[in-house]
């Protein structure tokens, strides 16, 4: 009924909705938002990498280390950007809170 490929494709729609809401909220730290969009780059790179692994090596992407690692690096970059973005957001929030407390 549901293969991993079908689930992968179907999962893009909720994620695009998630991105739409995050972008519209205007409250997500910019760097974190960029990180969430970079995850789409990871998806865009992983699909052709998987096809290349299957056609050229006759293997699943996970079995071709150099290709799998290269594709996964985009996932790591995405995660780093999200973490740094939210870290930056927390720092800015704390600064605003401290300024507000000193004004009161």
C-alpha positions in Angstrom: 0.0 0.0 0.0 2.5 2.7 1.2 6.1 2.3 0.0 8.9 4.4 1.5 9.0 6.4 -1.8 5.3 7.2 -1.6 5.6 8.2 2.1 8.6 10.3 1.2 6.7 12.2 -1.5 3.5 12.6 0.6 5.5 14.0 3.5 6.6 16.9 1.4 3.1 18.5 1.5 2.8 18.8 5.3 6.4 20.1 5.3 5.6 22.8 2.7 2.6 23.8 4.8 4.9 24.0 7.8 7.3 26.3 5.9 4.4 28.4 4.7 3.2 29.0 8.2 6.7 29.6 9.6 7.3 32.2 6.9 4.0 34.0 7.4 4.4 34.1 11.2 7.3 36.5 10.9 8.5 35.3 14.3 10.8 32.6 13.3 14.5 33.7 13.5 15.7 34.3 9.9 18.7 31.9 10.2 16.5 29.1 11.5 14.0 29.7 8.7 16.8 29.5 6.1 17.8 26.2 7.8 14.3 24.8 7.3 14.5 25.8 3.7 17.9 24.1 3.3 16.2 20.9 4.2 14.4 21.2 0.9 17.8 21.4 -0.8 18.7 18.2 1.0 15.6 16.5 -0.5 16.4 17.9 -3.9 19.9 16.6 -3.8 19.0 13.2 -2.2 16.6 12.2 -4.9 19.0 12.4 -7.9 21.8 11.0 -5.8 19.6 8.0 -5.1 18.8 7.6 -8.7 22.5 7.9 -9.6 23.5 5.3 -7.0 20.9 2.9 -8.4 21.8 3.4 -12.1 25.6 3.7 -11.8 26.3 1.3 -8.9 23.2 -0.8 -8.8 22.9 0.0 -5.1 20.7 1.9 -2.7 22.0 5.4 -1.9 22.8 4.3 1.7 25.3 1.7 0.3 27.4 4.2 -1.7 29.2 5.9 1.1 30.7 8.9 -0.7 27.5 9.8 -2.4 25.4 9.2 0.7 27.7 11.3 2.9 27.7 14.1 0.4 23.9 14.2 0.3 23.7 13.9 4.1 26.0 16.9 4.5 23.0 19.1 3.4 21.0 17.7 6.3 23.8 18.5 8.7 24.0 22.1 7.3 20.3 22.4 7.7 20.4 21.3 11.3 23.2 23.6 12.1 21.4 26.6 10.7 18.2 25.8 12.6 20.1 25.4 15.9 22.1 28.6 15.4 19.0 30.5 14.3 17.0 29.6 17.3 20.1 30.2 19.5 20.3 33.7 18.1 16.5 34.1 18.6 16.8 33.1 22.3 19.7 35.5 22.8 17.8 38.4 21.2 14.7 37.6 23.3 16.7 37.6 26.5 18.3 40.9 25.6 14.9 42.5 25.0 13.6 41.0 28.2 16.5 42.4 30.2 16.0 45.9 28.6 12.3 45.8 29.4 13.1 44.8 33.1 15.5 47.7 33.5 13.0 50.1 32.0 10.3 49.0 34.5 
